[in-house]
Amino acid sequence: MQKSIRLYQQEFDSSSGLTPQFDAFRKCFKKEITALLKSLGATDIKIKYGHFEVNGFFTINNQAWWFNTGDVRFKVMRNMLIRKADNYNDFHGGINQFVDYDGNFEDNLARILNWRMIWLQFMKSRKSETLW
């Protein structure tokens, strides 16, 4: 994701059409986020782009997720929005979570997507301990 993050940090020209800067960003972001999501076990990855933003759906462990880069021209939050979804038409799903566009992007995204697995592993290890 490092190349996408570098491209995200540039200043984007505003336009009513597709600019060369945004075109380069969206292509790079799609390639890198797809590879990252696959490495985390995601399937059925669907990515679209809108007017200076990229969004999409994917599934991990039978749970649909939706993400959105936000408008890359304004960088109000400087992070990617991600949340659980009921299906691939649910743009209003679960609780908003955010992944900062920084050097920890991959790890932070993995933590959000795999928190349940980490929690289950933790609880399993606690069962083997004597509580009294």
C-alpha positions, 0 to 999 in steps of 0.5 A, a space after each residue: 500500500 506504500 505506493 498508494 499512500 504516497 500517491 494519496 498524499 499528493 495534491 489532486 487537481 479538481 475537475 469535473 472529469 477524470 484527471 491523470 493524477 486520480 487515474 493513477 491513484 485509483 489504479 494503484 489503489 485497486 491493485 494494492 488493496 486487492 492484493 492486501 485483502 486477498 492476503 488477509 483472506 478476502 474473497 469476492 472483492 468488488 471495487 468501483 471508483 466515483 468522483 475522486 473516491 474509490 469504494 468497494 465490497 469484499 467478504 471475510 469469513 462470510 462477513 461482507 465489508 464496505 470501504 471508501 477512500 473519501 474524496 482524495 482532493 480534500 483529505 478531511 480525515 486522512 483515512 479510509 472508512 471501513 465497516 461491516 455490511 449486510 450485503 453488497 448493496 448495504 452502504 449504511 451498514 455497521 459501525 464506522 471504523 477508520 484506517 489511517 493512510 500511513 506506514 501502519 495501514 496494512 497492520 491496522 486494517 488487519 486488526 480491524 478485519 481480524 479482531 474477532 479471530 484475535 479475541 477468540 484466540 485470546 479467550 481460548 488461551 484464557 480457558 486453559 488458565 485457572 481463574 482461582 
